[in-house]
């Protein structure tokens, strides 16, 4: 896909001259022009054997001036950027040896400015024709915010490569409709350059840190009038994040003249994490905080549909990647298969539990008539008011990635808390939540019909789990299929083959190791809530468990 020879470089021919241009605007108070402007350019990884650098096409520019409050760099390749500290890294991308005139404009109070120009000669062989083709359709292609997708807008710490802090639910931003009516068109001109046109229908969704750019103020993101008209250019370059194959395409786009991808975060550079014919996922570092990364998903569907790739919108049919049945349990015998299942007994004194009111016993897991019944019963057991059962496949049946299906009927009484879930196989060594937890299905009788799919890990444990729910009719009277589809790239939760929750997995999570299964019915506790005082008995009935890889 890409051709990085890294036998390239840059030759800087400094022929700098200083010119001052001052336009006084006394409405701003005291007018102080920047002075003593300087500009340095440093070739990345240049040495005697490689005077042109390491082939990345990168040059580090550092500008400084007394009384400057902003620096605008025009790189001579149809791109420009604004920075407040005068420090910027730029990648030149045209293949071969090319000469660029780079200008920096230092701005002071009242709009006064001084400028300096340097000539830079660059040799680069970066090329990504596949991304260019997918982005433009080899002619012209229009993209829309993928409003129907989970996490179509999200933010997280820059080092985690996932929107851990916040991920928008489908159509969550309808209160800010300007975000969803943007049209971004990439096309090719006669010279095969990528042209960028952003139709924002006269309003842009601004991040709270940049409201002043749109003439607004306040403490929340908002839509503000903003002019995005006029064609801009896009250069593709080697991404500098080092995210690696499988997480990123390794290509970033740089939009000229302050262009941006729908949500204004103060950057014109976006790393392309994934791109297909109809799906685009980008990551940008906001100008206000280099410790953060914002994620935005796009689609060619004007309605903000699910797009392509491995993405699945809420309500879409699950298209499985796994067809090979590697293990199944259909409960055809008279008791649990000891080669696959462990029966755990006790309560919170075993190191697990959430202030629950049941005591787990072996007697409450019954196999009969082709199904497993986990019975929760109102009876005093070892000092607890209720008995129930909890079984696991720990150290016996453990799986890394695949599709897990469990067909079950659920208890409905107030206070019941049935769960079909998984823990990382290293649970005994590292504990929870370091092991990771995948809750394929949780349900509480106090919220009948609401089924949850949840992930727990460090930073997202307990009540901060990454969770979504869906309404399921007749959970107590009919069997439904509860499904987990799990890869290194994503985790999907579905009921009766309809996806209701998606999470983008990555190498920083604990969800890249073998996990074991757990089936149980708890009573009360942190999630189960108040127990019906007239409760006598209720049951989770499981028809089968199947794992495909």
C-alpha positions as CSV (number, residue, x, y, z in Angstrom):
1,X,0.0,0.0,0.0
2,X,2.7,2.4,0.9
3,X,6.2,3.0,-0.3
4,X,8.5,4.2,2.4
5,X,12.1,3.8,1.4
6,X,13.6,6.0,4.1
7,X,16.6,6.7,1.9
8,X,15.6,10.3,1.4
9,X,16.0,13.6,2.8
10,X,16.0,17.3,2.9
11,X,18.5,19.9,1.9
12,X,17.9,23.3,3.4
13,X,19.1,26.2,1.4
14,X,18.8,29.1,3.7
15,X,18.4,32.3,1.8
16,X,16.5,34.2,4.5
17,X,15.4,37.7,4.4
18,X,13.4,39.7,6.8
19,X,10.6,41.9,5.8
20,X,8.3,43.8,8.1
21,X,4.7,44.5,7.3
22,X,2.8,46.5,9.9
23,X,-0.9,47.3,9.8
24,X,-1.9,49.2,12.9
25,X,-5.3,48.8,14.4
26,X,-5.6,51.1,17.3
27,X,-8.9,49.5,18.4
28,X,-6.7,46.9,20.1
29,X,-5.0,49.3,22.5
30,X,-1.2,49.6,22.4
31,X,0.2,48.4,19.1
32,X,3.4,46.5,19.5
33,X,5.0,45.0,16.4
34,X,7.0,41.8,16.7
35,X,10.7,42.4,16.4
36,X,13.9,40.3,16.0
37,X,12.1,37.6,14.2
38,X,14.2,34.5,13.6
39,X,13.5,31.2,11.9
40,X,15.4,27.9,12.2
41,X,14.8,24.8,10.1
42,X,16.3,21.4,11.2
43,X,16.3,18.3,9.1
44,X,15.1,15.2,10.9
45,X,17.8,12.6,11.4
46,X,20.2,14.2,9.0
47,X,23.8,13.1,9.1
48,X,26.9,13.0,6.8
49,X,25.7,9.9,5.0
50,X,22.2,11.1,4.7
51,X,22.3,14.9,4.3
52,X,18.7,14.9,3.3
53,X,17.5,13.2,6.4
54,X,15.7,9.9,7.1
55,X,13.3,10.0,4.2
56,X,10.2,11.0,6.2
57,X,10.2,14.4,4.5
58,X,10.1,16.0,8.0
59,X,11.5,19.4,8.9
60,X,11.3,21.0,12.4
61,X,10.7,24.7,12.2
62,X,11.3,27.0,15.2
63,X,10.4,30.7,14.9
64,X,10.7,33.3,17.6
65,X,10.2,37.0,17.9
66,X,9.8,39.6,20.7
67,X,6.2,40.7,21.3
68,X,4.7,37.9,19.0
69,X,1.4,36.4,20.1
70,X,1.0,34.0,17.1
71,X,3.0,32.5,14.2
72,X,1.5,31.5,10.9
73,X,3.6,29.1,8.7
74,X,2.9,28.9,5.0
75,X,4.9,25.9,3.8
76,X,4.8,26.5,0.1
77,X,3.0,23.1,-0.6
78,X,-0.5,24.4,-0.3
79,X,-0.6,23.9,3.4
80,X,-0.3,26.3,6.4
81,X,-0.7,26.3,10.1
82,X,-1.0,28.6,13.1
83,X,0.8,28.1,16.4
84,X,1.3,30.2,19.4
85,X,4.8,29.1,20.4
86,X,6.5,29.2,17.0
87,X,7.4,25.5,17.1
88,X,6.1,23.2,14.4
89,X,7.0,19.9,12.7
90,X,6.0,19.7,9.0
91,X,6.1,16.8,6.5
92,X,6.7,17.5,2.9
93,X,5.2,14.9,0.7
94,X,5.6,15.5,-3.0
95,X,7.8,12.7,-4.4
96,X,11.2,13.5,-5.8
97,X,13.4,16.6,-5.1
98,X,11.2,19.7,-4.7
99,X,12.0,23.2,-3.5
100,X,9.6,25.1,-1.2
101,X,9.5,28.6,-0.1
102,X,8.5,28.6,3.6
103,X,7.2,31.8,5.2
104,X,6.5,32.5,8.8
105,X,4.4,35.5,9.8
106,X,4.7,36.6,13.4
107,X,1.7,38.6,14.6
108,X,1.6,41.1,17.5
109,X,-1.0,43.2,19.2
110,X,-3.2,45.3,17.0
111,X,-2.6,42.9,14.0
112,X,0.9,44.1,13.4
113,X,3.1,41.5,11.7
114,X,6.6,40.7,10.7
115,X,7.6,37.9,8.2
116,X,10.6,35.9,7.3
117,X,11.1,33.5,4.4
118,X,13.3,30.4,4.0
119,X,13.9,28.2,0.9
120,X,13.8,24.5,1.6
121,X,14.7,21.7,-0.8
122,X,13.1,18.4,0.0
123,X,13.5,14.9,-1.4
124,X,10.7,12.5,-0.4
125,X,9.3,9.2,-1.7
126,X,6.2,8.9,0.5
127,X,3.3,7.6,-1.5
128,X,-0.1,6.1,-0.6
129,X,-2.2,5.8,-3.7
130,X,-4.7,3.4,-2.1
131,X,-5.7,6.0,0.6
132,X,-5.9,8.7,-2.1
133,X,-8.1,6.5,-4.2
134,X,-10.4,5.6,-1.3
135,X,-10.6,9.2,-0.1
136,X,-11.5,10.7,-3.5
137,X,-13.1,7.8,-5.3
138,X,-10.4,8.5,-8.0
139,X,-12.5,11.5,-9.0
140,X,-14.7,13.0,-6.2
141,X,-16.4,11.7,-3.1
142,X,-18.4,13.3,-0.4
143,X,-18.3,12.2,3.3
144,X,-20.7,12.8,6.2
145,X,-20.3,12.4,10.0
146,X,-21.3,8.8,10.7
147,X,-24.0,9.8,13.2
148,X,-25.5,6.3,13.3
149,X,-22.3,4.7,14.6
150,X,-21.4,4.4,18.3
151,X,-18.3,6.6,19.1
152,X,-18.7,8.6,15.9
153,X,-17.2,11.4,18.1
154,X,-15.0,10.5,21.0
155,X,-12.0,11.6,23.1
156,X,-9.3,9.9,25.2
157,X,-5.8,10.1,26.4
158,X,-3.4,10.3,23.4
159,X,-1.5,7.2,24.5
160,X,-4.4,4.8,24.7
161,X,-5.6,4.9,21.1
162,X,-9.3,4.7,22.1
163,X,-11.9,7.3,23.1
164,X,-11.8,6.2,26.8
165,X,-13.0,9.5,28.3
166,X,-16.1,9.9,26.1
167,X,-17.7,8.2,23.1
168,X,-20.9,9.6,21.6
169,X,-23.9,7.3,21.2
170,X,-25.6,7.1,17.8
171,X,-27.2,10.5,17.0
172,X,-26.3,11.8,20.4
173,X,-25.4,15.2,19.0
174,X,-28.9,16.0,17.5
175,X,-29.1,18.9,19.9
176,X,-26.2,20.4,17.8
177,X,-27.6,19.7,14.4
178,X,-24.8,21.6,12.6
179,X,-22.5,18.7,13.3
180,X,-24.6,16.3,11.3
181,X,-25.3,18.4,8.2
182,X,-21.6,18.9,7.2
183,X,-20.6,17.7,3.7
184,X,-16.8,17.2,3.1
185,X,-15.8,16.5,-0.5
186,X,-12.4,15.2,-1.6
187,X,-11.6,15.4,-5.3
188,X,-8.7,15.3,-7.6
189,X,-7.7,18.3,-9.8
190,X,-6.0,18.2,-13.2
191,X,-2.6,17.7,-11.5
192,X,-3.8,14.8,-9.3
193,X,-3.7,17.0,-6.2
194,X,-6.4,16.3,-3.5
195,X,-8.8,19.2,-3.2
196,X,-10.8,19.7,0.0
197,X,-14.2,21.3,0.0
198,X,-16.1,21.7,3.4
199,X,-19.8,22.7,3.2
200,X,-20.9,23.3,6.8
201,X,-24.2,24.9,5.8
202,X,-22.9,28.1,7.5
203,X,-22.4,26.8,11.0
204,X,-19.7,24.7,12.7
205,X,-19.7,22.6,15.9
206,X,-17.0,24.0,18.0
207,X,-15.1,22.4,20.9
208,X,-15.4,24.5,24.0
209,X,-11.7,25.4,24.0
210,X,-12.2,27.2,20.6
211,X,-15.5,29.0,21.0
212,X,-13.7,32.3,20.6
213,X,-12.7,31.4,17.1
214,X,-16.4,31.3,16.1
215,X,-17.2,34.4,18.1
216,X,-18.9,32.5,20.9
217,X,-18.4,31.9,24.6
218,X,-19.6,29.7,27.4
219,X,-18.7,26.4,29.0
220,X,-20.1,23.8,26.5
221,X,-19.5,22.8,22.9
222,X,-21.8,24.7,20.5
223,X,-22.8,25.4,17.0
224,X,-21.6,28.8,15.8
225,X,-21.7,30.7,12.4
226,X,-18.5,30.0,10.6
227,X,-17.3,30.4,7.0
228,X,-15.6,27.3,5.6
229,X,-16.0,28.2,1.9
230,X,-13.3,27.9,-0.7
231,X,-11.3,25.0,-1.9
232,X,-8.3,23.9,0.1
233,X,-5.7,21.2,-0.6
234,X,-4.8,18.0,1.2
235,X,-1.3,16.4,1.5
236,X,-0.9,12.8,2.6
237,X,2.2,12.0,4.7
238,X,3.6,9.4,7.0
239,X,1.8,9.5,10.4
240,X,4.2,10.3,13.2
241,X,2.2,8.8,16.1
242,X,3.8,5.4,15.8
243,X,0.5,3.6,16.4
244,X,1.5,0.7,14.3
245,X,-0.1,-1.6,11.8
246,X,-3.6,-2.9,12.7
247,X,-4.3,0.3,14.7
248,X,-3.7,2.9,12.0
249,X,-3.1,3.1,8.2
250,X,0.1,4.9,9.0
251,X,-1.0,7.8,6.9
252,X,-2.0,11.3,8.0
253,X,-3.8,14.1,6.0
254,X,-2.8,17.7,6.3
255,X,-5.5,20.2,5.2
256,X,-4.3,23.6,4.0
257,X,-5.5,27.0,5.2
258,X,-7.0,25.9,8.5
259,X,-9.3,23.3,7.1
260,X,-10.8,20.8,9.5
261,X,-13.0,17.7,9.7
262,X,-16.4,18.9,10.8
263,X,-15.6,19.3,14.6
264,X,-13.4,22.3,15.3
265,X,-10.6,21.3,17.6
266,X,-7.8,23.6,16.4
267,X,-6.0,21.2,14.1
268,X,-5.7,20.6,10.4
269,X,-3.8,17.3,10.7
270,X,-5.6,14.0,11.1
271,X,-4.3,10.5,11.2
272,X,-6.3,8.0,9.2
273,X,-7.0,5.0,11.4
274,X,-9.1,3.2,9.0
275,X,-10.5,3.8,5.5
276,X,-12.7,1.8,3.1
277,X,-14.9,2.7,0.2
278,X,-17.6,4.0,2.5
279,X,-16.0,4.4,6.0
280,X,-13.4,6.8,7.3
281,X,-12.1,7.0,10.9
282,X,-9.7,9.8,11.8
283,X,-7.8,10.9,14.9
284,X,-6.7,14.4,15.6
285,X,-4.7,16.1,18.4
286,X,-6.4,19.3,19.5
287,X,-4.5,22.5,19.4
288,X,-5.4,23.2,23.0
289,X,-4.2,19.9,24.6
290,X,-1.5,17.6,23.1
291,X,-2.3,15.0,25.8
292,X,-5.7,14.3,24.2
293,X,-6.8,12.6,21.0
294,X,-10.2,13.2,19.3
295,X,-11.8,10.6,17.1
296,X,-14.3,11.2,14.3
297,X,-16.0,8.7,12.1
298,X,-17.4,9.4,8.6
299,X,-19.5,7.6,6.0
300,X,-20.5,8.2,2.4
301,X,-24.2,7.7,3.5
302,X,-25.9,11.1,3.7
303,X,-28.1,9.7,6.5
304,X,-25.0,9.0,8.7
305,X,-25.3,5.2,8.2
306,X,-23.1,2.5,9.5
307,X,-20.7,2.6,6.6
308,X,-18.3,-0.2,5.8
309,X,-15.3,-1.9,7.4
310,X,-16.1,-3.9,10.6
311,X,-18.4,-1.2,11.9
312,X,-21.9,-2.1,13.2
313,X,-24.5,0.5,14.1
314,X,-27.0,0.0,16.9
315,X,-29.9,-2.0,15.4
316,X,-27.9,-3.5,12.6
317,X,-27.8,-7.3,11.8
318,X,-24.7,-9.0,13.1
319,X,-22.4,-10.2,10.3
320,X,-20.2,-12.7,12.0
321,X,-16.6,-13.3,11.2
322,X,-16.5,-16.7,12.9
323,X,-18.0,-19.9,11.6
324,X,-15.9,-22.7,13.1
325,X,-17.6,-24.2,16.1
326,X,-14.8,-25.0,18.6
327,X,-16.8,-25.8,21.8
328,X,-20.4,-26.3,22.7
329,X,-22.4,-27.2,25.8
330,X,-26.0,-28.4,25.3
331,X,-26.6,-29.7,28.8
332,X,-27.9,-33.1,27.5
333,X,-26.6,-35.1,30.5
334,X,-27.9,-35.5,34.0
335,X,-25.3,-33.1,35.5
336,X,-22.7,-30.5,34.6
337,X,-19.7,-31.8,32.6
338,X,-16.8,-31.6,35.1
339,X,-14.3,-31.4,32.3
340,X,-15.8,-28.0,31.3
341,X,-17.4,-26.5,34.4
342,X,-16.4,-25.5,37.9
343,X,-19.1,-24.9,40.6
344,X,-18.2,-22.1,42.9
345,X,-19.7,-21.8,46.4
346,X,-19.8,-18.9,48.9
347,X,-20.4,-15.2,48.8
348,X,-18.2,-12.1,49.0
349,X,-15.8,-13.9,51.4
350,X,-14.3,-15.5,48.2
351,X,-13.1,-12.2,47.0
352,X,-15.9,-11.5,44.6
353,X,-19.4,-10.1,44.8
354,X,-21.1,-6.8,44.9
355,X,-22.9,-6.7,48.3
356,X,-25.2,-9.5,47.2
357,X,-27.6,-11.4,49.4
358,X,-27.2,-14.9,48.0
359,X,-25.0,-17.8,49.0
360,X,-23.8,-19.9,46.0
361,X,-24.2,-23.7,46.3
362,X,-23.8,-26.7,44.1
363,X,-27.4,-27.8,44.5
364,X,-28.8,-24.7,42.8
365,X,-27.3,-25.6,39.4
366,X,-29.6,-28.3,37.9
367,X,-29.2,-30.0,34.6
368,X,-32.5,-31.6,33.3
369,X,-34.5,-32.0,30.1
370,X,-31.7,-30.6,28.0
371,X,-31.2,-27.3,29.8
372,X,-29.3,-25.9,32.8
373,X,-31.4,-24.3,35.5
374,X,-29.7,-21.8,37.9
375,X,-32.2,-21.5,40.7
376,X,-32.4,-18.6,43.1
377,X,-34.3,-19.6,46.2
378,X,-35.5,-17.7,49.3
379,X,-33.9,-19.9,52.0
380,X,-31.4,-19.3,54.8
381,X,-28.1,-20.7,53.6
382,X,-24.9,-20.2,55.7
383,X,-26.3,-17.0,57.2
384,X,-27.6,-15.6,53.9
385,X,-31.3,-15.2,53.1
386,X,-31.1,-16.7,49.6
387,X,-29.3,-19.5,47.7
388,X,-28.2,-19.5,44.1
389,X,-25.5,-20.9,41.8
390,X,-22.4,-19.7,40.0
391,X,-20.5,-21.8,37.5
392,X,-17.3,-21.0,35.5
393,X,-15.1,-22.6,32.8
394,X,-11.9,-21.2,34.4
395,X,-8.8,-23.3,33.5
396,X,-11.0,-25.7,31.5
397,X,-12.6,-23.8,28.5
398,X,-10.9,-20.5,27.8
399,X,-11.0,-18.5,24.5
400,X,-9.3,-15.6,22.9
401,X,-11.5,-13.9,20.3
402,X,-14.4,-15.5,18.5
403,X,-18.2,-15.5,18.8
404,X,-19.9,-16.6,22.0
405,X,-23.6,-17.5,21.9
406,X,-25.8,-18.3,24.9
407,X,-29.5,-19.1,24.5
408,X,-31.4,-18.4,27.7
409,X,-34.5,-17.4,29.5
410,X,-34.1,-15.0,32.4
411,X,-35.6,-14.6,35.8
412,X,-38.0,-11.6,36.2
413,X,-38.5,-11.2,40.0
414,X,-37.5,-7.9,41.5
415,X,-34.0,-8.2,43.0
416,X,-32.8,-11.0,40.6
417,X,-29.6,-10.2,38.8
418,X,-28.7,-12.9,36.2
419,X,-25.4,-12.6,34.2
420,X,-23.6,-14.3,31.4
421,X,-20.1,-12.9,31.5
422,X,-16.3,-13.5,31.2
423,X,-13.1,-12.7,33.0
424,X,-9.5,-12.7,31.8
425,X,-7.6,-16.0,32.4
426,X,-5.0,-14.1,34.4
427,X,-7.7,-13.1,37.0
428,X,-6.1,-15.1,39.8
429,X,-2.7,-13.4,39.2
430,X,-3.6,-9.7,38.5
431,X,-7.1,-9.4,40.1
432,X,-10.0,-7.3,39.0
433,X,-10.3,-5.1,37.0
434,X,-6.8,-5.6,35.6
435,X,-7.9,-8.9,34.2
436,X,-10.8,-7.3,32.2
437,X,-14.4,-8.2,32.3
438,X,-16.9,-8.8,29.5
439,X,-20.5,-8.8,30.5
440,X,-22.3,-10.5,27.5
441,X,-25.6,-10.1,29.3
442,X,-26.8,-8.6,32.5
443,X,-30.4,-8.1,33.5
444,X,-32.2,-7.0,36.7
445,X,-35.7,-7.8,37.6
446,X,-36.2,-4.3,38.8
447,X,-35.8,-3.1,35.2
448,X,-37.6,-5.9,33.4
449,X,-36.6,-6.2,29.7
450,X,-33.5,-4.0,29.8
451,X,-30.5,-6.1,28.9
452,X,-27.0,-4.6,29.3
453,X,-23.7,-5.3,27.6
454,X,-20.7,-3.9,29.6
455,X,-16.9,-3.9,29.6
456,X,-14.8,-3.3,32.7
457,X,-11.1,-2.6,32.9
458,X,-8.7,-0.2,34.7
459,X,-10.2,3.2,34.5
460,X,-13.6,1.8,33.6
461,X,-14.6,-0.4,36.5
462,X,-17.6,-0.7,38.7
463,X,-20.2,2.0,37.8
464,X,-17.8,3.5,35.3
465,X,-18.0,0.4,33.0
466,X,-18.4,1.0,29.3
467,X,-22.1,-0.1,29.0
468,X,-25.1,0.1,26.8
469,X,-28.5,-1.5,27.0
470,X,-31.3,-2.7,24.8
471,X,-35.0,-3.6,25.3
472,X,-35.8,-7.2,24.9
473,X,-39.4,-8.4,24.9
474,X,-40.4,-11.5,27.0
475,X,-37.0,-12.1,28.5
476,X,-38.6,-14.3,31.2
477,X,-40.9,-16.4,29.0
478,X,-39.0,-16.9,25.8
479,X,-35.5,-18.0,24.9
480,X,-33.2,-15.3,23.4
481,X,-29.7,-15.6,22.0
482,X,-27.1,-13.4,23.7
483,X,-24.0,-13.0,21.6
484,X,-20.5,-11.6,21.9
485,X,-18.5,-11.0,18.7
486,X,-14.9,-10.3,19.8
487,X,-11.8,-9.5,17.8
488,X,-8.5,-7.6,18.3
489,X,-10.2,-4.6,16.7
490,X,-13.8,-4.6,18.1
491,X,-16.2,-6.1,20.6
492,X,-19.9,-6.3,19.6
493,X,-22.8,-7.2,21.8
494,X,-26.0,-8.6,20.2
495,X,-29.4,-10.0,21.1
496,X,-31.1,-12.3,18.6
497,X,-28.4,-11.4,16.1
498,X,-29.1,-7.6,16.4
499,X,-26.1,-5.5,17.5
500,X,-26.8,-3.0,20.3
501,X,-23.3,-2.1,21.6
502,X,-19.9,-1.8,19.9
503,X,-16.5,-1.1,21.4
504,X,-13.3,-0.5,19.5
505,X,-10.7,-2.8,20.9
506,X,-7.0,-2.1,20.8
507,X,-3.7,-3.3,22.1
508,X,-3.8,-1.2,25.3
509,X,-6.9,-3.1,26.7
510,X,-6.9,-6.3,28.7
511,X,-9.3,-7.8,26.0
512,X,-6.5,-9.5,24.0
513,X,-5.9,-12.7,26.0
514,X,-7.9,-15.9,26.8
515,X,-11.1,-15.4,28.8
516,X,-13.3,-17.9,30.7
517,X,-17.1,-18.0,31.0
518,X,-19.3,-17.4,34.1
519,X,-23.0,-18.0,34.5
520,X,-24.8,-17.0,37.7
521,X,-27.8,-15.4,39.3
522,X,-27.2,-12.9,42.1
523,X,-29.8,-11.5,44.4
524,X,-29.9,-7.8,45.3
525,X,-26.5,-6.1,45.5
526,X,-25.2,-3.0,43.8
527,X,-27.0,-3.5,40.6
528,X,-29.8,-6.0,41.5
529,X,-31.3,-3.6,44.0
530,X,-34.3,-4.2,46.3
531,X,-35.6,-7.7,46.5
532,X,-39.3,-8.4,46.4
533,X,-40.2,-9.3,50.0
534,X,-42.6,-12.0,48.7
535,X,-39.8,-13.6,46.5
536,X,-39.7,-17.4,46.7
537,X,-37.8,-18.7,43.7
538,X,-36.8,-17.7,40.1
539,X,-34.6,-19.3,37.5
540,X,-32.2,-18.6,34.6
541,X,-32.6,-21.4,32.1
542,X,-29.8,-22.0,29.6
543,X,-30.4,-24.0,26.5
544,X,-26.9,-24.0,25.1
545,X,-23.5,-22.3,25.1
546,X,-21.5,-22.2,21.8
547,X,-18.1,-20.7,20.9
548,X,-17.1,-20.1,17.3
549,X,-13.7,-19.1,16.1
